[in-house]
């Protein structure tokens, strides 16, 4: 794992967006997996702007959505689905067959997981995964305590995720479970960028890069990734000692 510190959120997002652009230029049939949420929002916007400006052909790219709130329909503005659609997929005219998002309102969530695992396997694995980090150290919805070996799975959300998660929704929703790619997928991804910005992420970033590698802090798995990059702004780097 490597640590990269940027001056601010904008330069961090520029760097992450450039990583996506370089990938799709070099590998037009790349498999790209993104998280939703506040952190990657500007990365997505800049990626979309650059791809349009440079007229990059994305028609062979496969897009994988990292996770979703179980029971929340795609038209809800707080869903991950809504985020992906509005920030990336619609602006860049991705066609439905290029896009694989968990259907969080399917009655068979286990089947959703197996479908996602099969797609990733059939496509030859994920080339680039871009994730955020939760205030409890989660990645996707890999909550504290989850095995590092999990494939896609449904999980009871941690109390921190349940309370922080309300920020995405205009009106209060009942959140209980998440459906997510597992940390096996992260470990197997050819490249992983974990992004974080702002002073409120300084504590979890310090644990991610300097703490013990432990199931109780899922993001600590980044330390083991040989092509993993923790990309943060100066505020999120505030508590790092080394
Ligand atoms: C969302 C996701 C989550 C977020 C994390 C940080 O798809 O996978 O793990 O990345 O909760 O969220 P923000 O970026 O809103 O601080």
Boltz pocket constraint, residues with backbone or C-beta under 6 A from the ligand:
constraints:
  - pocket:
      binder: B
      contacts: [[A, 34], [A, 35], [A, 36], [A, 37], [A, 38], [A, 39], [A, 40], [A, 66], [A, 67], [A, 80], [A, 131], [A, 132], [A, 133], [A, 134], [A, 135], [A, 138], [A, 139], [A, 140], [A, 141]]
      max_distance: 6.0
